[in-house]
Amino acid sequence: MTIAEPSPAIDTLLATRLRNAQPALWTSPARQAQPAAALPALGRAISLDDTHAAAARLARFAGLLAQVFPELAATGGVVESPLLPAAALAPALGLAEGQGRLFIKADHNLPVAGSIKARGGMHEVLEFAEGLAQQHGLVLPGGDYRALATPQAREVLGRYQVAVGSTGNLGMSIGVVASALGFQATVHMSADAKEWKKDRLRQRGVLVVEHAGDYERAVAAGRAEAASNPLCHFVDDEQSFSLLLGYSAAALHLQKQLAEQGVAVDAEHPLIVYLPCGVGGAPAGITFGLRQVLGPHVHCFFAEPVQSPCFMVQMMAGPGEHPSVYDWGLTNRTEADGLAVPRASLLAAELMRPLLSGVFTVADDTLFAQLVRVLDALGERIEPSAAAGFSGPALLTGTTAGQAWLRSTGIDAVLHNATHLVWTTGGLLVPEAQYQGFVQRGRAVLAAQG
Ligand SMILES: *Cc1c(COP(=O)(O)O)cnc(C)c1O
């Protein structure tokens, strides 16, 4: 295997840190303040209309979801998370007075799937079901989708299969939703996937296929198997528009939540969003939506484990290149199972080129320390993957690279008015014993730091 040499344009200091698995920050030279309203990605252009269509689809299914999932009865089938003020956490993150307000977007508590994957995964399964409902006349045009819960409709859907490859959380989302609608569901799990996630799926009647290889292998195996079955829909995490647009719908709700909490987003009041990144679909979908609805003064950064910075190496690569983290001499081994991806989605990367502000990496020990800080300051329970964003504010305000970026954007002059929003992406369904293990490791890391 060859070790990638950075192109001369890439900061050699950054390349060294990346290769040595040290936390690093890359900021984008290609971000555009005013990108086109419709952006090309993998041969198709998408726009805010597509985001609205995804949100409308989720709304059409709300009645059915409330019926199928008891945990959604209270919200009438709406799957959303709160925007939580997090000032109590700011000092522990190294965010000083005068450096902006702190919020978290609490997708760690998203019902049904227990992670951000509820957004994209649910949307793609519902889109597939909607197509079949029309094809088989299961629901009248404009009719009530609760008709899909009848035994006759379930019998029709049960002839079809939904398959996916996953490190765990996408499988949980797709598997649970697909089986609840009556589909046959198959989840191809990579070696990173945790036992409790597989158990939970099997209990719901989902077929779990275990693979010894990494995420890419699990996806490839699922794709190959699905290709041989015309009644199988494969959810392709590496290139699915439906997933990405499902994630993007989060932006419409967040826009309302920001307004309700009196958070302005303009030149005087920049919003900086920190999103954990695996293959890139979830953070790219959300970034796409946020840039469309909030404009040039929202800045999105992706956060990855130091051993799995697939999106960073993709953004640093030249046209036509598709590097993996192995090419950089990294292992793709991380406790952040939701982020253990060796090669980024090209769909997400292409879409992000003009939209993204930067990418940073985080050591595993730091993920556990941040998980404990979040528990102690806010009482919120997150999983290690979901902690990746919390290093963002200090990286921007406290490192040379971050400060240079703040100056280059002019944000340094209005930092006191800025809002930092850390997206927490999973945790609700983590079993107690596992969670206590995370907390123990985090407390040990913090104690060692003194
Ligand atoms: C999947 C996942 C992400 C990132 O989503 P991608 O689409 O893979 O980039 C972030 N956090 C958690 C907890 C996840 O499960």
The ligand as an SDF file (V2000), in Angstrom:
LIG
                    3D

 15 15  0  0  0  0  0  0  0  0999 V2000
  -23.7490    7.5720   11.3200 C   0  0  0  0  0  0  0  0  0  0  0  0
  -23.4570    8.4500   12.4290 C   0  0  0  0  0  0  0  0  0  0  0  0
  -22.8750    9.7140   12.2240 C   0  0  0  0  0  0  0  0  0  0  0  0
  -22.4250   10.2300   10.8840 C   0  0  0  0  0  0  0  0  0  0  0  0
  -23.2580   10.0120    9.7920 O   0  0  0  0  0  0  0  0  0  0  0  0
  -22.6540    9.6710    8.3580 P   0  0  0  0  0  0  0  0  0  0  0  0
  -23.7750    9.7640    7.4250 O   0  0  0  0  0  0  0  0  0  0  0  0
  -22.0810    8.2880    8.4350 O   0  0  0  0  0  0  0  0  0  0  0  0
  -21.5660   10.6720    8.1210 O   0  0  0  0  0  0  0  0  0  0  0  0
  -22.6580   10.4940   13.3420 C   0  0  0  0  0  0  0  0  0  0  0  0
  -22.9640   10.0690   14.5770 N   0  0  0  0  0  0  0  0  0  0  0  0
  -23.5330    8.8710   14.8100 C   0  0  0  0  0  0  0  0  0  0  0  0
  -23.8670    8.4820   16.2040 C   0  0  0  0  0  0  0  0  0  0  0  0
  -23.7900    8.0200   13.7460 C   0  0  0  0  0  0  0  0  0  0  0  0
  -24.3410    6.8230   13.9800 O   0  0  0  0  0  0  0  0  0  0  0  0
  1  2  1  0
  2  3  1  0
  2 14  2  0
  3  4  1  0
  3 10  2  0
  4  5  1  0
  5  6  1  0
  6  7  2  0
  6  8  1  0
  6  9  1  0
 10 11  1  0
 11 12  2  0
 12 13  1  0
 12 14  1  0
 14 15  1  0
M  END
$$$$
